[in-house]
Amino acid sequence: MKNFFCSQKGALTIYLALIVILFFPLIKGSYSMKWDAMDLYLPWKFYVTEALKEGFLPLWNPSMNGGFPQMGDPGTWYPISWFISLLTNGYNSYSTQLEYLLHLFIGGTGMYYYTKNRVENNLIAILLGCSFMFSGVFISNAQHIGWVVAASWLPWILRSFDKSFAGNTKDTALFALFLFFQLSGGYPAFFFITCYILLFLLIKKIIDQRKHTDKLQQTIPYKQIVLFLILFMSIAGIVVYASFDMAAHTNRGGSLTTLENKWNYLVGSLTPQSFYTFFTPFATSKNNTDFWGFDFSMISVYIGAILLIITLSQIFAKQTDKQILANLLAAILFFCIALGNDLPLRKWISIFPLMDTFRFPSLFRLFGDFFLILSAGYAFKQIVREEHYKKIAFKGLLISSGLILFACIYLMTIAERWRFKEIVTVGPKHFCHTAGMVEFALFQLLLLLGLISILILVYYKFSKYFNTTLILVCILEICSATYFQRDATVSSSIPVNISSSGIDLKPEKYPIPDLKPMSQHANATYQPEFSYLWRNLPIYRKTPSHDGHSPYTLLTQQIAHAKGYDTIFYQFPILFQTTFESASTINLNHIDTSSIKISTFTPNSIVFNVINDSCELIVFNQNFYPHWKAKINNVESEILKINENYIGIPLKLGINHVELEFKPPYIRIFWYLFLGGFGTITLLLVVGLFKKEK
């Protein structure tokens, strides 16, 4: 049994067991996820997977905000979501939480494999994996599944990078695949930062190899670098092309350094008081923005309080491992960047390419946590190996217990102590719902003090078991913190069958749109069918809509909104005939739909017949975008931008057979490259596995 839990299979079993135990309500379907995971991530993934299932590339989403080039959002091209949709018979609310939990497991196992050879101790590697997958970003940012996805692939990317540099073709293919997963599935900022880290590591490896090898000997695996670039660009080309195409037409495509509104690149900075969460993440269960300085889901830096205490104790030891200090300094650097409003580092690095294009400096805390966990791994490694370092760790525990006791005494003077009686008399759930931030902090510090006391007792009475007990207690503390914070930032008490109600009424195919005003296809129209979801509901009905919630806004949309056109066109149908009032402006008082007959409708196209007696054009009530192409009676026709943002097609007298299609140039080429690249990577991995078995 001991050998099993000290093996790779044992590690994976532990991670699965912990996820099942801590998130059983999500797995069972008793709870659902909350906020952006349900309001934005779920409907977008629903649209993407439904479009693919019906045989269309997910290029244009007509059901949100008057139409949106969905192809430009990187998450559109994330294959893991497609696979989950197949497993769950269509993407629904359960698919969302399954995807979240899967990436917890991916992050934990990735950290385990990345650190196992470094720390040379399986139990320590298991601890580091637990620390990473239950760290601040994974738990507090659960609603931002793109953040979790990007974070989960980080250790896999760095591991495959190291092995690829050693000249392993299979790992080069994995390196390209994992980096693509982070790009396509995650928030782009994490990919940008990861690339800079990889560039730094590449330069460092080249310098180190030139120092330690003969100059006549080739030290740089140029073939592997070229292979990586070919494989990565073949599968990532569609993401890069579509993202840059959309960036030129949306509010998210340029530099944020000069803005002073909510899009400013310093918005969402970590605050100094956020570092309390190293020890009391449970306190963030109360969204006290006056204290925390920002939304409570964006501030947790937790990796395990005892883990941190042990790590900090080792920096004062003589001849401590240099890797402890190096990774600790890297962690401090990233935490300082995260403090964008309080320190200038975030401003300084904005001069580098792409580093001025995203908000939320607090996301840098992921990399701070990552390198802090690496530092902890080397600290635990030397504690397990030498008694001298173990004594220093014990002193650190003694000192920290005194400081925590002092903090507890202080908090007792300001806490509502009678709340703690309710844990027994009423129940812990009542305490979690009614107690305040101070009570939560006191509760977690008392628990932490109890766990440290156990370690002190074991050190005195059962010293030979101290190392194993230390690791197990650290895992227990991390899991307890995750359990207490889970309901605040991860899950709601709404069962899946309720949160999915409404989705199950989806039409199998995209229905022919009616010619009622677009206002009748808004969230409010479909709300009675949904008991939990309340945003982007027209996506589930597969109908065009001007309503929706999205971080993206087309530039032409902004102009139309400023002139009040959006509220006017909201009252018009998806198609209507009209006349010109002036150049590129229609007569808003002359709207006719009587002779329009729609024959085909998909997310990317619409085909219809219209008889023109006196009207000059037909308006397609979707946002203008350059890649729409029109044919009238099989002849290419001009497309006009009407009233700053809408699509107009000049008509001919008589019967007009109109075919309108969203057709970005080169997108099919990139799609076939994507399929070919995936096939090549699969082949390389199969050949690599066959060689290994042979």
VMD Tcl script that draws the C-alpha trace (Angstrom):
set ca {
  {0.00 0.00 0.00}
  {2.84 2.38 0.87}
  {4.52 1.65 -2.47}
  {1.24 2.36 -4.28}
  {0.77 5.81 -2.74}
  {4.40 6.60 -3.46}
  {3.93 5.79 -7.15}
  {2.64 7.73 -10.14}
  {-0.62 5.75 -10.14}
  {-0.99 6.53 -6.46}
  {-0.51 10.23 -7.12}
  {-3.18 10.29 -9.81}
  {-5.52 8.32 -7.55}
  {-4.99 10.82 -4.73}
  {-5.77 13.77 -6.99}
  {-8.93 12.13 -8.29}
  {-10.01 11.21 -4.77}
  {-9.44 14.72 -3.44}
  {-11.37 16.32 -6.31}
  {-14.24 13.88 -5.82}
  {-14.35 14.45 -2.05}
  {-14.06 18.23 -2.17}
  {-16.30 18.79 -5.18}
  {-18.71 15.88 -4.86}
  {-21.79 18.16 -5.03}
  {-20.59 19.38 -8.45}
  {-19.84 15.87 -9.67}
  {-23.16 14.54 -8.40}
  {-25.02 17.49 -9.91}
  {-26.38 18.73 -6.58}
  {-24.59 22.06 -7.13}
  {-23.89 24.19 -10.20}
  {-21.17 26.68 -10.95}
  {-21.90 30.38 -10.85}
  {-21.39 33.81 -12.41}
  {-19.34 34.09 -15.63}
  {-18.99 30.32 -15.94}
  {-22.74 30.12 -16.52}
  {-23.43 33.54 -18.05}
  {-20.65 33.63 -20.64}
  {-18.53 30.47 -20.82}
  {-21.48 28.07 -21.03}
  {-23.46 29.84 -23.81}
  {-20.34 30.40 -25.92}
  {-19.32 26.74 -25.65}
  {-22.90 25.74 -26.37}
  {-22.87 27.77 -29.60}
  {-19.46 26.43 -30.70}
  {-20.22 22.76 -30.11}
  {-23.72 22.98 -31.60}
  {-22.35 24.64 -34.74}
  {-19.72 21.94 -35.15}
  {-22.29 19.21 -34.53}
  {-24.45 20.64 -37.33}
  {-21.48 20.76 -39.68}
  {-20.67 24.49 -39.57}
  {-17.46 26.16 -38.51}
  {-18.26 28.45 -35.53}
  {-17.41 31.69 -37.31}
  {-20.31 34.07 -36.71}
  {-22.60 34.01 -33.67}
  {-25.87 35.68 -34.69}
  {-27.54 35.24 -31.30}
  {-25.60 37.78 -29.25}
  {-25.47 41.58 -29.43}
  {-26.57 41.73 -33.05}
  {-23.96 39.26 -34.23}
  {-20.38 38.62 -33.22}
  {-17.34 37.05 -34.99}
  {-17.08 34.14 -32.54}
  {-14.13 32.79 -34.51}
  {-11.99 35.55 -32.98}
  {-12.37 34.29 -29.42}
  {-9.55 31.73 -28.86}
  {-11.79 29.46 -26.77}
  {-13.81 28.73 -29.90}
  {-11.01 26.43 -31.10}
  {-10.33 24.52 -27.87}
  {-10.74 20.79 -28.68}
  {-11.12 19.70 -25.04}
  {-14.47 21.50 -24.89}
  {-15.59 19.73 -28.07}
  {-14.69 16.37 -26.52}
  {-16.56 17.16 -23.29}
  {-19.62 18.09 -25.34}
  {-19.53 14.62 -26.89}
  {-19.26 12.98 -23.48}
  {-22.22 14.91 -22.08}
  {-24.42 14.61 -25.19}
  {-24.23 18.33 -25.90}
  {-22.71 21.17 -23.92}
  {-24.77 22.06 -20.84}
  {-24.25 23.30 -17.30}
  {-22.90 19.92 -16.21}
  {-20.37 20.08 -19.05}
  {-19.11 23.39 -17.66}
  {-18.34 22.03 -14.21}
  {-16.92 18.82 -15.65}
  {-14.53 20.94 -17.72}
  {-13.55 22.94 -14.62}
  {-12.88 19.82 -12.53}
  {-10.97 18.17 -15.37}
  {-8.59 21.11 -15.49}
  {-8.05 20.98 -11.74}
  {-6.85 17.43 -12.32}
  {-4.73 18.48 -15.33}
  {-3.09 21.22 -13.27}
  {-2.37 18.95 -10.30}
  {-0.94 16.10 -12.35}
  {1.08 18.54 -14.46}
  {2.69 20.03 -11.37}
  {3.34 16.53 -10.03}
  {5.17 15.38 -13.18}
  {7.02 18.68 -13.54}
  {8.41 18.59 -9.99}
  {8.82 14.85 -9.36}
  {12.36 14.62 -10.74}
  {13.30 17.98 -9.32}
  {12.42 17.22 -5.71}
  {13.28 13.50 -6.04}
  {10.50 12.56 -3.64}
  {7.09 11.33 -4.73}
  {5.22 12.49 -1.62}
  {6.61 16.01 -1.94}
  {5.61 16.08 -5.62}
  {2.08 14.97 -4.65}
  {1.93 17.82 -2.14}
  {3.08 20.35 -4.74}
  {0.43 19.13 -7.18}
  {-2.26 19.58 -4.50}
  {-0.95 23.03 -3.68}
  {-1.08 24.09 -7.33}
  {-4.49 22.74 -8.30}
  {-6.11 24.18 -5.15}
  {-4.21 27.47 -5.25}
  {-5.72 30.94 -5.47}
  {-6.42 31.20 -9.20}
  {-7.94 27.71 -9.47}
  {-10.39 28.20 -6.60}
  {-11.14 31.91 -6.36}
  {-11.24 32.40 -10.15}
  {-13.35 29.31 -10.79}
  {-15.94 31.38 -12.66}
  {-13.22 32.43 -15.13}
  {-12.74 28.98 -16.58}
  {-10.41 30.39 -19.26}
  {-8.04 31.42 -16.45}
  {-8.20 27.94 -14.93}
  {-7.57 26.29 -18.31}
  {-4.53 28.47 -19.00}
  {-3.15 27.83 -15.52}
  {-3.63 24.07 -15.73}
  {-1.42 23.68 -18.82}
  {1.48 25.78 -17.46}
  {3.45 22.93 -15.78}
  {2.84 20.64 -18.76}
  {4.22 23.30 -21.11}
  {7.36 23.82 -19.05}
  {7.92 20.08 -18.64}
  {7.58 19.33 -22.35}
  {9.78 22.34 -23.14}
  {12.59 20.89 -21.02}
  {12.28 17.44 -22.56}
  {11.93 18.82 -26.07}
  {15.16 20.76 -25.64}
  {16.85 17.44 -24.96}
  {16.02 16.39 -28.53}
  {12.92 14.25 -27.96}
  {10.56 14.44 -30.96}
  {7.55 13.09 -29.04}
  {7.96 15.77 -26.40}
  {8.38 18.41 -29.09}
  {4.95 17.40 -30.40}
  {3.57 17.53 -26.85}
  {5.15 20.95 -26.32}
  {3.36 22.30 -29.41}
  {0.10 20.66 -28.33}
  {0.16 21.89 -24.71}
  {1.08 25.43 -25.73}
  {-1.78 25.38 -28.23}
  {-4.16 24.19 -25.50}
  {-3.17 27.16 -23.36}
  {-3.60 29.56 -26.28}
  {-6.94 28.22 -27.48}
  {-8.52 27.35 -24.14}
  {-7.24 30.08 -21.88}
  {-7.31 33.81 -21.37}
  {-4.72 35.15 -23.87}
  {-2.71 37.09 -21.26}
  {-1.50 33.84 -19.69}
  {-0.22 32.67 -23.07}
  {1.68 35.93 -23.60}
  {3.34 35.73 -20.18}
  {4.15 32.04 -20.64}
  {5.86 32.82 -23.96}
  {8.08 35.41 -22.27}
  {8.97 32.86 -19.59}
  {9.80 30.31 -22.30}
  {11.93 32.86 -24.13}
  {13.84 33.58 -20.91}
  {14.35 29.85 -20.27}
  {15.48 29.27 -23.86}
  {18.09 32.01 -23.65}
  {19.24 30.69 -20.27}
  {19.56 27.14 -21.64}
  {21.55 28.33 -24.64}
  {23.93 30.32 -22.43}
  {24.32 27.42 -19.98}
  {25.01 24.92 -22.75}
  {27.60 27.13 -24.40}
  {29.38 27.43 -21.07}
  {29.49 23.69 -20.41}
  {29.99 22.13 -23.86}
  {32.66 22.13 -26.52}
  {32.14 24.97 -28.99}
  {32.56 22.50 -31.86}
  {29.69 20.41 -30.53}
  {26.16 21.39 -31.53}
  {24.33 22.39 -28.36}
  {21.10 23.85 -29.72}
  {18.50 21.37 -31.08}
  {17.63 23.42 -34.15}
  {15.67 20.54 -35.69}
  {13.41 20.36 -32.63}
  {12.86 24.12 -32.66}
  {11.90 24.07 -36.35}
  {9.63 21.06 -35.80}
  {7.96 22.78 -32.88}
  {7.32 25.95 -34.90}
  {5.84 23.96 -37.81}
  {3.56 21.89 -35.57}
  {2.48 24.78 -33.38}
  {1.70 27.18 -36.21}
  {-0.21 24.52 -38.11}
  {-2.67 24.00 -35.24}
  {-2.53 27.52 -33.81}
  {-2.75 29.34 -37.14}
  {-6.55 29.42 -37.09}
  {-6.57 30.96 -33.61}
  {-3.93 33.56 -34.46}
  {-5.56 34.48 -37.78}
  {-9.08 34.79 -36.38}
  {-7.97 36.65 -33.23}
  {-5.96 39.26 -35.09}
  {-8.74 39.61 -37.65}
  {-11.25 40.38 -34.90}
  {-8.83 42.58 -32.95}
  {-8.86 45.16 -35.73}
  {-12.63 45.57 -35.38}
  {-13.29 45.38 -31.61}
  {-12.65 47.35 -28.46}
  {-10.22 44.67 -27.24}
  {-7.70 44.87 -30.04}
  {-5.39 47.73 -29.13}
  {-3.20 49.11 -26.37}
  {-4.86 49.82 -23.03}
  {-2.09 51.99 -21.64}
  {-3.66 55.31 -22.61}
  {-7.19 54.56 -21.45}
  {-8.63 55.95 -18.24}
  {-11.88 53.98 -18.10}
  {-12.72 50.41 -17.05}
  {-10.56 48.97 -19.85}
  {-7.38 50.45 -18.41}
  {-4.57 47.88 -18.14}
  {-4.16 48.59 -14.41}
  {-7.77 47.78 -13.58}
  {-7.92 44.60 -11.53}
  {-4.60 45.01 -9.72}
  {-3.77 42.91 -6.71}
  {-3.94 44.87 -3.45}
  {-1.45 44.66 -0.56}
  {-4.14 43.36 1.80}
  {-4.65 40.43 -0.59}
  {-1.55 38.82 0.90}
  {-3.61 38.01 4.01}
  {-5.02 35.21 1.86}
  {-1.72 33.35 2.17}
  {-3.08 32.36 5.59}
  {-6.83 33.11 5.59}
  {-8.38 32.52 2.14}
  {-11.64 31.67 3.92}
  {-11.95 35.37 4.81}
  {-12.45 36.19 1.13}
  {-15.77 34.37 1.29}
  {-17.14 37.79 2.13}
  {-16.90 40.12 -0.83}
  {-15.88 43.13 1.22}
  {-14.52 45.36 -1.54}
  {-13.94 48.19 0.95}
  {-11.37 46.00 2.68}
  {-9.97 43.90 -0.14}
  {-9.92 46.76 -2.61}
  {-11.26 44.60 -5.43}
  {-13.58 41.73 -6.25}
  {-12.95 38.83 -3.86}
  {-12.66 36.34 -6.71}
  {-9.51 38.05 -8.01}
  {-7.30 38.36 -4.96}
  {-6.45 34.97 -3.46}
  {-2.74 34.07 -3.51}
  {-3.16 30.99 -1.32}
  {-0.88 27.96 -1.84}
  {-0.99 26.48 1.67}
  {-0.09 28.37 4.84}
  {2.12 25.67 6.38}
  {3.80 25.14 3.02}
  {4.65 28.85 2.94}
  {5.88 28.88 6.54}
  {8.23 25.97 5.89}
  {9.55 27.59 2.71}
  {10.26 30.92 4.36}
  {12.04 29.18 7.23}
  {14.58 27.68 4.83}
  {15.76 30.97 3.33}
  {17.49 31.74 6.63}
  {19.42 28.46 6.67}
  {23.11 28.42 5.84}
  {23.97 26.79 2.50}
  {20.30 26.58 1.58}
  {19.51 25.31 -1.91}
  {19.94 28.13 -4.43}
  {16.81 26.96 -6.21}
  {14.79 27.97 -3.16}
  {16.00 31.54 -3.39}
  {15.88 31.72 -7.21}
  {12.26 30.58 -7.42}
  {11.30 32.71 -4.44}
  {12.72 35.79 -6.16}
  {10.81 34.90 -9.33}
  {7.63 34.60 -7.27}
  {8.23 37.98 -5.61}
  {8.79 39.54 -9.04}
  {5.44 38.32 -10.33}
  {3.61 39.37 -7.16}
  {5.14 42.85 -7.51}
  {3.89 43.04 -11.11}
  {0.45 41.97 -9.90}
  {0.45 45.02 -7.57}
  {-0.11 47.22 -10.60}
  {-1.61 50.21 -8.80}
  {0.90 50.18 -5.95}
  {4.17 49.39 -7.72}
  {5.45 50.54 -11.13}
  {6.53 47.14 -12.54}
  {3.28 46.53 -14.42}
  {3.69 49.89 -16.15}
  {7.31 49.15 -17.00}
  {6.64 45.82 -18.69}
  {3.81 47.30 -20.77}
  {6.45 48.43 -23.27}
  {6.95 44.80 -24.36}
  {4.85 43.50 -27.27}
  {1.30 42.40 -26.31}
  {1.83 43.20 -22.63}
  {-0.30 46.33 -22.93}
  {-3.34 44.55 -24.37}
  {-4.96 43.03 -21.26}
  {-6.40 44.10 -17.95}
  {-6.20 42.47 -14.51}
  {-2.62 42.60 -13.25}
  {-3.85 40.24 -10.53}
  {-3.54 37.39 -13.04}
  {0.25 37.60 -12.61}
  {-0.28 36.07 -9.19}
  {-0.66 32.67 -10.87}
  {3.00 32.79 -11.84}
  {3.88 34.07 -8.37}
  {2.11 31.07 -6.85}
  {3.72 28.71 -9.37}
  {7.30 29.74 -8.56}
  {6.52 29.93 -4.85}
  {5.36 26.30 -4.99}
  {8.56 25.37 -6.84}
  {10.55 27.09 -4.11}
  {8.58 25.10 -1.53}
  {9.44 21.88 -3.34}
  {13.17 22.48 -3.00}
  {12.69 23.56 0.63}
  {10.89 20.32 1.49}
  {13.52 18.36 -0.43}
  {16.33 19.56 1.80}
  {14.23 19.16 4.96}
  {13.59 15.50 4.15}
  {17.26 14.89 3.38}
  {19.05 16.58 6.28}
  {18.22 16.87 9.98}
  {19.76 20.33 10.16}
  {17.14 21.80 7.84}
  {14.38 19.95 9.65}
  {15.34 21.69 12.89}
  {15.16 25.05 11.15}
  {11.71 24.17 9.80}
  {10.63 23.23 13.32}
  {11.81 26.60 14.63}
  {9.82 28.26 11.88}
  {6.72 26.40 12.99}
  {7.29 27.45 16.60}
  {7.72 31.12 15.72}
  {4.73 31.10 13.37}
  {2.54 29.41 15.98}
  {3.32 32.25 18.37}
  {2.48 34.87 15.76}
  {-0.74 33.08 14.80}
  {-1.73 32.78 18.46}
  {-1.21 36.53 18.89}
  {-3.35 37.18 15.79}
  {-6.08 34.90 17.15}
  {-6.13 36.73 20.49}
  {-6.47 40.05 18.69}
  {-9.25 38.80 16.41}
  {-11.12 37.41 19.41}
  {-11.38 40.94 20.80}
  {-13.19 42.17 17.67}
  {-15.02 39.04 16.51}
  {-18.60 38.08 17.31}
  {-17.54 35.11 19.44}
  {-21.09 33.88 19.90}
  {-21.07 32.99 16.21}
  {-18.79 30.05 17.01}
  {-21.42 28.55 19.32}
  {-23.72 28.39 16.31}
  {-21.35 25.91 14.64}
  {-22.53 23.38 17.24}
  {-26.04 24.64 18.04}
  {-27.21 25.51 14.52}
  {-24.64 23.97 12.19}
  {-21.54 24.86 10.19}
  {-23.58 25.86 7.11}
  {-25.37 28.51 9.14}
  {-22.01 29.79 10.36}
  {-20.70 30.02 6.79}
  {-23.76 32.00 5.69}
  {-24.07 34.38 8.63}
  {-20.59 34.95 10.09}
  {-18.41 37.82 8.91}
  {-14.95 38.20 7.49}
  {-13.31 38.51 10.93}
  {-14.97 35.33 12.18}
  {-13.88 33.45 9.07}
  {-10.28 34.61 9.49}
  {-10.30 33.65 13.18}
  {-11.79 30.23 12.42}
  {-9.13 29.46 9.81}
  {-6.26 30.70 11.99}
  {-7.47 28.56 14.90}
  {-7.57 25.55 12.59}
  {-4.10 26.39 11.31}
  {-2.83 26.74 14.86}
  {-4.24 23.30 15.70}
  {-2.50 21.68 12.71}
  {0.82 23.31 13.56}
  {0.43 22.09 17.15}
  {0.09 18.54 15.82}
  {3.34 18.95 13.89}
  {5.12 20.28 16.97}
  {3.85 17.34 19.02}
  {4.96 14.82 16.39}
  {8.39 16.42 16.20}
  {8.85 16.01 19.95}
  {7.27 12.58 20.43}
  {7.53 10.79 17.08}
  {10.38 12.52 15.29}
  {10.97 9.78 12.74}
  {7.42 10.32 11.38}
  {7.77 14.09 11.18}
  {8.56 14.33 7.44}
  {5.60 12.24 6.35}
  {3.29 13.91 8.88}
  {4.40 17.35 7.67}
  {3.43 16.53 4.08}
  {0.11 14.96 5.08}
  {-0.80 17.88 7.36}
  {0.04 20.34 4.57}
  {-2.29 18.47 2.20}
  {-5.00 18.38 4.89}
  {-4.68 22.13 5.46}
  {-4.86 22.90 1.73}
  {-7.91 20.68 1.31}
  {-9.68 22.22 4.30}
  {-9.09 25.74 2.95}
  {-10.47 24.63 -0.42}
  {-13.53 23.11 1.20}
  {-14.37 26.24 3.18}
  {-13.92 28.57 0.20}
  {-15.63 26.30 -2.33}
  {-19.18 27.56 -1.90}
  {-18.09 31.19 -2.02}
  {-16.31 31.20 -5.38}
  {-16.87 27.86 -7.12}
  {-20.38 26.53 -6.67}
  {-23.92 27.58 -5.93}
  {-26.52 25.42 -4.24}
  {-28.61 25.20 -7.41}
  {-28.83 21.60 -8.74}
  {-27.78 20.89 -12.32}
  {-31.25 19.79 -13.37}
  {-32.50 23.27 -12.48}
  {-29.54 25.21 -13.89}
  {-29.86 23.26 -17.14}
  {-33.60 23.75 -17.44}
  {-34.26 25.60 -20.65}
  {-31.20 24.25 -22.41}
  {-32.94 20.93 -22.86}
  {-35.53 22.73 -25.02}
  {-32.95 23.62 -27.65}
  {-33.95 23.08 -31.29}
  {-31.93 20.41 -33.07}
  {-31.29 22.64 -36.09}
  {-31.17 26.39 -36.57}
  {-34.80 27.34 -37.25}
  {-35.84 29.81 -39.95}
  {-35.99 33.22 -38.21}
  {-39.33 34.97 -38.03}
  {-39.72 38.57 -39.11}
  {-40.80 39.89 -35.72}
  {-38.89 42.78 -34.12}
  {-35.52 41.74 -32.66}
  {-36.74 42.98 -29.28}
  {-38.94 39.88 -29.14}
  {-35.85 37.69 -29.19}
  {-34.21 39.04 -26.03}
  {-33.32 37.44 -22.71}
  {-36.63 38.59 -21.21}
  {-38.58 36.71 -23.90}
  {-37.01 33.36 -23.07}
  {-36.58 33.93 -19.33}
  {-39.72 31.96 -18.30}
  {-38.16 28.80 -19.76}
  {-35.00 29.20 -17.64}
  {-34.94 29.12 -13.86}
  {-31.22 29.85 -13.28}
  {-29.61 31.13 -16.47}
  {-30.46 34.71 -17.34}
  {-27.94 35.96 -19.92}
  {-27.32 35.12 -23.59}
  {-30.47 32.99 -23.65}
  {-31.15 33.47 -27.41}
  {-28.01 31.38 -28.05}
  {-29.81 28.33 -26.64}
  {-32.80 29.02 -28.90}
  {-30.50 29.43 -31.92}
  {-32.19 32.63 -32.96}
  {-30.69 36.01 -33.98}
  {-30.78 38.58 -31.22}
  {-29.54 42.05 -30.32}
  {-29.42 41.15 -26.63}
  {-26.41 39.60 -24.92}
  {-23.49 39.82 -22.53}
  {-19.92 39.86 -23.84}
  {-16.55 41.49 -23.12}
  {-16.22 42.27 -26.83}
  {-17.86 45.17 -28.65}
  {-17.39 45.92 -32.33}
  {-16.11 49.43 -33.02}
  {-18.99 50.05 -35.41}
  {-21.37 49.01 -32.63}
  {-19.94 51.67 -30.36}
  {-20.52 54.35 -33.00}
  {-24.08 53.15 -33.62}
  {-24.73 53.17 -29.88}
  {-23.40 56.71 -29.53}
  {-25.87 57.85 -32.21}
  {-28.79 55.89 -30.78}
  {-29.17 53.57 -33.75}
  {-28.92 50.40 -31.66}
  {-32.17 51.09 -29.81}
  {-33.93 51.83 -33.12}
  {-32.72 48.73 -34.97}
  {-33.61 46.70 -31.86}
  {-37.24 47.26 -32.89}
  {-36.72 46.05 -36.47}
  {-36.80 42.41 -37.71}
  {-33.80 40.41 -38.90}
  {-34.60 41.33 -42.54}
  {-36.53 44.26 -43.96}
  {-36.80 46.36 -47.09}
  {-36.37 50.11 -47.05}
  {-35.16 53.15 -48.98}
  {-32.25 55.51 -48.59}
  {-32.67 58.76 -46.72}
  {-29.12 59.84 -47.52}
  {-25.83 58.16 -48.33}
  {-25.48 55.02 -46.12}
  {-28.49 56.07 -44.02}
  {-31.90 54.43 -44.41}
  {-35.39 55.83 -44.10}
  {-36.36 54.60 -40.64}
  {-40.04 55.27 -41.30}
  {-40.27 53.01 -44.35}
  {-39.93 49.38 -43.25}
  {-41.42 46.52 -45.27}
  {-41.23 42.72 -44.77}
  {-44.24 41.57 -46.78}
  {-42.40 40.02 -49.75}
  {-39.47 38.43 -47.86}
  {-39.34 34.64 -47.69}
  {-36.36 33.01 -45.91}
  {-35.46 29.54 -47.18}
  {-32.21 28.72 -45.35}
  {-30.57 29.96 -42.17}
  {-27.34 28.91 -40.46}
  {-25.01 30.80 -38.09}
  {-22.86 31.82 -41.06}
  {-25.45 32.34 -43.81}
  {-28.96 33.23 -44.78}
  {-30.74 32.63 -48.08}
  {-34.04 34.32 -48.99}
  {-36.19 35.63 -51.81}
  {-37.54 39.17 -51.93}
  {-39.64 41.00 -54.49}
  {-38.55 44.58 -55.08}
  {-41.09 47.00 -56.53}
  {-39.87 50.33 -55.18}
  {-37.47 49.72 -52.25}
  {-33.81 50.35 -52.89}
  {-32.19 47.82 -50.58}
  {-32.68 45.09 -48.06}
  {-31.20 45.35 -44.57}
  {-29.78 42.34 -42.72}
  {-30.15 43.41 -39.09}
  {-26.78 42.16 -37.92}
  {-23.58 44.01 -37.09}
  {-21.49 45.00 -40.07}
  {-18.28 43.04 -40.55}
  {-16.07 43.06 -43.66}
  {-16.23 39.30 -44.37}
  {-19.91 39.14 -45.26}
  {-20.38 38.27 -48.95}
  {-23.61 38.64 -50.93}
  {-24.98 37.23 -54.18}
  {-28.18 38.30 -55.91}
  {-29.43 35.85 -58.51}
  {-26.02 34.13 -58.42}
  {-24.17 37.38 -59.13}
  {-21.91 38.95 -56.52}
  {-23.44 42.07 -55.04}
  {-22.14 45.06 -53.12}
  {-22.59 45.16 -49.34}
  {-23.10 48.55 -47.68}
  {-22.59 49.64 -44.10}
  {-25.94 51.15 -43.10}
  {-26.40 53.60 -40.24}
  {-22.80 53.08 -39.12}
  {-23.18 49.40 -38.22}
  {-25.74 47.36 -40.16}
  {-25.67 45.35 -43.39}
  {-27.42 46.68 -46.48}
  {-27.65 45.07 -49.92}
  {-28.86 47.09 -52.95}
  {-31.74 45.31 -54.68}
  {-32.66 44.93 -58.31}
  {-36.21 45.38 -59.59}
  {-38.26 42.23 -59.55}
  {-37.46 38.95 -57.81}
  {-34.16 38.85 -55.94}
  {-32.71 35.53 -54.80}
  {-30.23 36.66 -52.13}
  {-27.46 34.54 -50.64}
  {-25.60 36.15 -47.76}
  {-22.63 34.35 -46.21}
  {-20.00 35.14 -43.60}
  {-16.88 33.99 -45.41}
  {-13.52 35.10 -43.97}
  {-10.70 34.62 -46.48}
  {-8.22 31.81 -45.76}
  {-10.29 30.42 -42.86}
  {-10.78 27.10 -44.65}
  {-7.05 26.86 -45.31}
  {-6.29 27.38 -41.63}
  {-8.97 24.84 -40.70}
  {-7.39 22.19 -42.90}
  {-3.95 23.07 -41.51}
  {-5.42 22.64 -38.03}
  {-6.77 19.19 -38.88}
  {-3.52 18.20 -40.61}
  {-1.42 19.48 -37.71}
  {-3.49 17.55 -35.19}
  {-3.19 14.43 -37.28}
  {0.59 14.83 -37.52}
  {0.95 15.36 -33.78}
  {-1.21 12.31 -33.09}
  {0.95 10.24 -35.42}
  {4.17 11.42 -33.75}
  {2.77 10.60 -30.31}
  {1.65 7.12 -31.40}
  {5.05 6.41 -32.98}
  {6.76 7.72 -29.83}
  {4.68 5.46 -27.60}
  {5.33 2.47 -29.88}
  {9.08 3.05 -29.74}
  {8.94 3.35 -25.97}
  {7.03 0.07 -25.61}
  {9.38 -1.66 -28.05}
}
mol new
graphics top color blue
foreach p $ca { graphics top sphere $p radius 0.5 }
foreach p [lrange $ca 0 end-1] q [lrange $ca 1 end] { graphics top cylinder $p $q radius 0.2 }
display resetview
